[in-house]
């Protein structure tokens, strides 16, 4: 297998497209969670310094990112 076969432009384009789709899904899922929760997440985290909510939100983002990456990888 040559280097040209390993680094093909179609694989690079596919990676970029999948990355944008993954970021879009992450943003949409954040927006849905923001609308479902009774409080404004950013206001709670930034203004009121709610560290517990920040940790839960970070775990949510990591979980969604893992799901997206495994869907793209397989």
Backbone as a chain_set.jsonl record, in Angstrom:
{"seq": "XXXXXXXXXXXXXXXXXXXXXXXXXXXXXXXXXXXXXXXXXXXXXXXXXXXXXXXXXXXXXXXXXXXXXXXXXX", "coords": {"N": [[0.842, -1.173, 0.0], [0.683, 2.072, -0.981], [1.798, 5.426, -0.155], [0.166, 7.319, -1.325], [-2.245, 5.991, -1.544], [-2.907, 5.707, 1.118], [-3.199, 8.348, 2.029], [-5.597, 9.824, 0.812], [-7.49, 12.149, -1.075], [-10.238, 11.919, -0.961], [-10.718, 10.685, 1.475], [-9.85, 12.613, 3.259], [-11.642, 14.7, 2.717], [-14.007, 13.397, 3.439], [-13.544, 13.07, 6.19], [-13.54, 15.752, 7.042], [-16.158, 16.516, 6.374], [-17.667, 14.719, 7.976], [-16.78, 15.627, 10.44], [-17.868, 18.23, 10.56], [-20.593, 17.54, 10.475], [-20.77, 16.132, 12.877], [-20.181, 18.188, 14.725], [-22.358, 19.855, 14.221], [-24.488, 18.192, 15.049], [-23.839, 18.029, 17.751], [-24.185, 20.715, 18.552], [-26.921, 21.04, 18.04], [-27.98, 19.131, 19.805], [-27.168, 20.269, 22.237], [-28.697, 22.606, 22.166], [-31.269, 21.513, 22.316], [-31.208, 20.334, 24.888], [-30.83, 22.664, 26.346], [-33.287, 23.913, 25.957], [-35.012, 22.097, 27.173], [-34.365, 22.016, 29.899], [-35.296, 23.682, 32.944], [-34.018, 26.022, 33.83], [-31.775, 28.593, 32.607], [-28.908, 27.377, 31.275], [-26.338, 28.541, 30.766], [-26.518, 30.919, 32.192], [-26.807, 29.96, 34.809], [-24.374, 28.574, 35.112], [-22.318, 30.463, 34.536], [-23.014, 32.989, 35.785], [-24.046, 32.338, 38.379], [-22.171, 30.564, 39.222], [-22.447, 27.717, 39.348], [-21.112, 24.853, 39.986], [-21.698, 22.127, 40.062], [-23.704, 21.818, 38.128], [-22.212, 22.568, 35.919], [-20.393, 20.445, 35.769], [-22.121, 18.298, 35.24], [-23.133, 19.148, 32.793], [-20.767, 19.153, 31.275], [-20.21, 16.416, 31.29], [-22.382, 15.557, 29.796], [-21.792, 16.718, 27.283], [-19.393, 15.376, 26.67], [-20.345, 12.739, 26.544], [-22.148, 12.861, 24.351], [-20.303, 13.54, 22.373], [-18.707, 11.24, 22.306], [-20.565, 9.365, 21.387], [-21.106, 10.431, 18.836], [-18.546, 10.285, 17.671], [-18.084, 7.516, 17.668], [-20.109, 6.714, 15.964], [-19.289, 7.909, 13.587], [-16.836, 6.676, 13.209], [-17.414, 3.984, 12.778]], "CA": [[0.0, 0.0, 0.0], [1.522, 3.26, -1.11], [1.423, 6.599, 0.633], [-0.949, 7.98, -2.009], [-3.47, 5.268, -1.208], [-3.22, 5.984, 2.515], [-3.63, 9.74, 2.155], [-6.394, 10.14, -0.363], [-8.267, 13.37, -0.886], [-11.62, 11.589, -0.607], [-10.754, 10.4, 2.913], [-9.713, 13.893, 3.955], [-12.922, 15.391, 2.569], [-14.979, 12.668, 4.261], [-13.27, 13.404, 7.588], [-13.985, 17.118, 7.281], [-17.629, 16.514, 6.329], [-18.137, 14.053, 9.19], [-16.499, 16.5, 11.584], [-18.886, 19.28, 10.576], [-21.864, 16.925, 10.849], [-20.684, 15.86, 14.307], [-20.29, 19.465, 15.447], [-23.744, 20.29, 14.078], [-25.311, 17.357, 15.938], [-23.518, 18.446, 19.119], [-24.83, 22.011, 18.796], [-28.37, 20.817, 18.091], [-28.303, 18.437, 21.061], [-27.038, 21.258, 23.302], [-29.855, 23.492, 22.089], [-32.426, 20.762, 22.826], [-31.062, 20.246, 26.344], [-31.036, 24.019, 26.875], [-34.722, 24.19, 25.941], [-35.708, 21.165, 28.074], [-34.1, 22.362, 31.297], [-36.093, 24.84, 33.365], [-33.16, 27.208, 34.005], [-30.808, 28.881, 31.561], [-27.664, 26.72, 31.699], [-25.214, 29.469, 30.768], [-26.696, 31.853, 33.299], [-26.525, 29.227, 36.045], [-22.953, 28.213, 35.197], [-21.428, 31.624, 34.537], [-23.37, 34.023, 36.759], [-24.21, 31.801, 39.728], [-21.025, 29.681, 39.488], [-22.961, 26.405, 39.725], [-20.111, 23.888, 39.535], [-22.331, 20.824, 39.858], [-24.352, 21.873, 36.823], [-21.144, 22.597, 34.918], [-19.855, 19.091, 35.651], [-23.133, 17.49, 34.565], [-23.166, 19.59, 31.403], [-19.539, 18.661, 30.64], [-20.404, 14.98, 31.079], [-23.308, 15.433, 28.669], [-21.068, 17.04, 26.051], [-18.461, 14.279, 26.409], [-21.125, 11.567, 26.14], [-22.623, 13.082, 22.984], [-19.126, 13.494, 21.502], [-18.315, 9.83, 22.161], [-21.564, 8.731, 20.515], [-20.889, 10.916, 17.483], [-17.28, 9.763, 17.143], [-18.219, 6.086, 17.376], [-20.953, 6.586, 14.767], [-18.477, 8.278, 12.43], [-15.745, 5.721, 13.056], [-17.887, 2.685, 12.276]], "C": [[0.89, 1.24, 0.0], [0.977, 4.403, -0.263], [0.242, 7.33, 0.0], [-2.269, 7.297, -1.713], [-3.889, 5.547, 0.227], [-3.775, 7.385, 2.708], [-4.339, 10.117, 0.856], [-7.264, 11.351, -0.063], [-9.704, 13.046, -0.486], [-11.747, 11.261, 0.881], [-10.639, 11.681, 3.737], [-11.02, 14.666, 3.886], [-13.991, 14.719, 3.426], [-14.777, 12.984, 5.742], [-13.758, 14.795, 7.932], [-15.512, 17.19, 7.307], [-18.198, 15.869, 7.583], [-17.884, 14.907, 10.428], [-17.535, 17.608, 11.689], [-20.255, 18.733, 10.963], [-21.882, 16.632, 12.347], [-20.823, 17.115, 15.143], [-21.72, 19.989, 15.375], [-24.675, 19.5, 14.986], [-25.067, 17.739, 17.396], [-24.195, 19.77, 19.467], [-26.339, 21.849, 18.905], [-28.76, 20.121, 19.392], [-28.143, 19.366, 22.262], [-28.253, 22.169, 23.333], [-31.101, 22.797, 22.634], [-32.363, 20.657, 24.34], [-31.293, 21.604, 26.991], [-32.523, 24.348, 26.943], [-35.493, 23.3, 26.919], [-35.538, 21.576, 29.534], [-34.852, 23.629, 31.696], [-35.271, 26.129, 33.515], [-32.278, 27.396, 32.777], [-29.452, 28.348, 32.015], [-26.502, 27.705, 31.778], [-25.308, 30.457, 31.922], [-26.362, 31.187, 34.627], [-25.023, 28.971, 36.198], [-22.072, 29.446, 35.343], [-21.75, 32.63, 35.636], [-23.404, 33.497, 38.186], [-23.113, 30.825, 40.129], [-21.461, 28.298, 39.993], [-22.037, 25.332, 39.158], [-20.703, 22.511, 39.283], [-23.012, 20.766, 38.492], [-23.317, 21.901, 35.703], [-20.556, 21.209, 34.701], [-20.84, 18.185, 34.915], [-23.201, 17.855, 33.085], [-21.924, 19.108, 30.648], [-19.639, 17.162, 30.36], [-21.35, 14.728, 29.91], [-22.588, 15.675, 27.346], [-20.1, 15.917, 25.687], [-19.204, 13.045, 25.931], [-21.629, 11.704, 24.707], [-21.451, 13.004, 21.998], [-18.657, 12.053, 21.287], [-19.281, 9.1, 21.248], [-21.343, 9.151, 19.073], [-19.616, 10.315, 16.883], [-17.369, 8.263, 16.837], [-19.116, 5.864, 16.167], [-20.159, 6.924, 13.505], [-17.408, 7.221, 12.16], [-16.21, 4.395, 12.463], [-18.627, 2.818, 10.985]], "O": [[1.737, 1.419, 0.876], [-0.134, 4.351, 0.263], [-0.591, 7.896, 0.709], [-3.306, 7.956, -1.638], [-5.081, 5.617, 0.527], [-4.721, 7.582, 3.472], [-3.734, 10.66, -0.069], [-7.715, 11.545, 1.066], [-10.326, 13.812, 0.25], [-12.785, 11.534, 1.483], [-11.264, 11.808, 4.79], [-11.461, 15.228, 4.889], [-14.792, 15.399, 4.067], [-15.754, 13.148, 6.473], [-14.331, 15.004, 9.001], [-16.09, 17.852, 8.169], [-19.118, 16.414, 8.193], [-18.688, 14.908, 11.359], [-18.029, 17.898, 12.779], [-20.999, 19.384, 11.696], [-22.892, 16.858, 13.012], [-21.511, 17.108, 16.163], [-22.238, 20.512, 16.361], [-25.556, 20.077, 15.624], [-26.008, 17.768, 18.19], [-24.722, 19.922, 20.568], [-26.967, 22.458, 19.771], [-29.761, 20.481, 20.012], [-28.912, 19.262, 23.217], [-28.78, 22.471, 24.404], [-31.901, 23.417, 23.335], [-33.372, 20.87, 25.011], [-31.887, 21.687, 28.066], [-32.97, 24.995, 27.89], [-36.528, 23.717, 27.439], [-36.485, 21.487, 30.315], [-35.023, 24.539, 30.885], [-35.81, 27.221, 33.334], [-32.065, 26.462, 32.005], [-28.906, 28.806, 33.018], [-25.757, 27.701, 32.758], [-24.304, 30.791, 32.551], [-25.706, 31.789, 35.476], [-24.469, 29.132, 37.286], [-21.174, 29.471, 36.185], [-20.849, 33.078, 36.345], [-22.864, 34.123, 39.098], [-23.117, 30.312, 41.248], [-20.898, 27.78, 40.957], [-22.161, 24.948, 37.996], [-20.256, 21.802, 38.381], [-22.902, 19.765, 37.784], [-23.537, 21.311, 34.645], [-20.252, 20.836, 33.568], [-20.438, 17.393, 34.062], [-23.314, 16.979, 32.227], [-22.029, 18.698, 29.492], [-19.201, 16.695, 29.309], [-21.147, 13.8, 29.127], [-22.762, 14.914, 26.394], [-19.997, 15.546, 24.517], [-18.748, 12.37, 25.008], [-21.543, 10.753, 23.931], [-21.599, 12.457, 20.906], [-18.25, 11.698, 20.18], [-18.858, 8.295, 20.418], [-21.387, 8.311, 18.173], [-19.61, 9.888, 15.729], [-16.792, 7.796, 15.855], [-18.902, 4.913, 15.414], [-20.343, 6.287, 12.468], [-17.115, 6.912, 11.005], [-15.465, 3.755, 11.72], [-19.088, 1.82, 10.432]]}, "num_chains": 1, "name": "protein.A"}
